[in-house]
Amino acid sequence: MNSISANLNIMIKAAEKASKILIRDFGELEKLQVSSKGPLDFVTNSDKKVEKVILNELSKSRKNYSILSEEIGEIKNSDRDNFWIIDPIDGTTNFMHGVPHFAISIALKTNNEIVSGLILDPIKNEMFYAEKNNGAFFNNQRIRVSKKRNLDQCLFATGGKSEFKSKLNTRRSGSAALDMAYVGAGRYDGHFQKNLKIWDVAAGVIIIKEAGGKVNEIDSSNSKDLNIIAGSNSIYDKMLETLGNF
């Protein structure tokens, strides 16, 4: 196990505690699928519960840090140089339909720079995390982006409502956070998507960078309408060229 900071340790504990709720709720949801009521309210409720557990855990030891979270929005506390950025369930549509591909995402932004990030897939028990200048890890193993150089051999992730036609071999998985974590782990070679929110991508950005990959510059003070292009160093430029006017 590599040595991690106190802050990342707090993030891991918060995510692990919250994941227990998600696993339990996901089990319940599978029973709900057959009812006529529909699981939307249930999912909103899960989102809020998970967020509450994460916030409680984080603020136990860092009660002055500010917060930017999908459900409750922005909370400016006395420490405005440090912001927790939280997405309680990234991939809610998958979650709602009983598809086991969604994640908890937590990042820390210090002085407008994302310095650590964590993405936890509770169902597969897969945790991806990274800290600035300390590398990226998957379940405690060091990860690196893929080394492929030929576009035809690559697999790219995309998402969102707008269809973007490209020659790239793409998958749409329904979770931008996991798409980015997978780029960091070398499972995908790149990820491109429009109109994302900062909490969808904050943790993924640092994971990809620390895994040796490249992400376009985003303004982390802007919380929505972010366009992301991320990939390994060896494929990034070719990917940009192929995406053209993306």
Secondary structure as GFF3:
##gff-version 3
##sequence-region A 1 246
A	DSSP	alpha_helix	6	32	.	.	.	ID=ss1
A	DSSP	alpha_helix	40	61	.	.	.	ID=ss2
A	DSSP	beta_strand	65	69	.	.	.	ID=ss3
A	DSSP	beta_strand	73	75	.	.	.	ID=ss4
A	DSSP	beta_strand	79	90	.	.	.	ID=ss5
A	DSSP	alpha_helix	92	96	.	.	.	ID=ss6
A	DSSP	beta_strand	103	110	.	.	.	ID=ss7
A	DSSP	beta_strand	113	121	.	.	.	ID=ss8
A	DSSP	beta_strand	126	131	.	.	.	ID=ss9
A	DSSP	beta_strand	136	138	.	.	.	ID=ss10
A	DSSP	beta_strand	141	142	.	.	.	ID=ss11
A	DSSP	three_ten_helix	151	153	.	.	.	ID=ss12
A	DSSP	beta_strand	156	158	.	.	.	ID=ss13
A	DSSP	beta_strand	170	172	.	.	.	ID=ss14
A	DSSP	alpha_helix	176	184	.	.	.	ID=ss15
A	DSSP	beta_strand	190	196	.	.	.	ID=ss16
A	DSSP	alpha_helix	198	210	.	.	.	ID=ss17
A	DSSP	beta_strand	213	215	.	.	.	ID=ss18
A	DSSP	beta_strand	226	232	.	.	.	ID=ss19
A	DSSP	alpha_helix	233	243	.	.	.	ID=ss20
###
